[in-house]
């Protein structure tokens, strides 16, 4: 059976490590990082909006095309029915 060694990390040590890392970050670079995160978020939101709009526009265009094709086919069937009726009567 293997026994793992447990190293206790004191809260003071943790606070010192956090303080040391926080001092490495410059305010300008941090603000630029936040600005970049904001712009990336806005870009993703804009992409989602335009993707939804594109889907809506293409769906409407497809619906118009299907409706147009159905109407053209129904008209051709009516014309064919009238021609058959004229042929039967003649």
Order of alpha helices (4+ residues) and beta strands (2+ residues): alpha-alpha
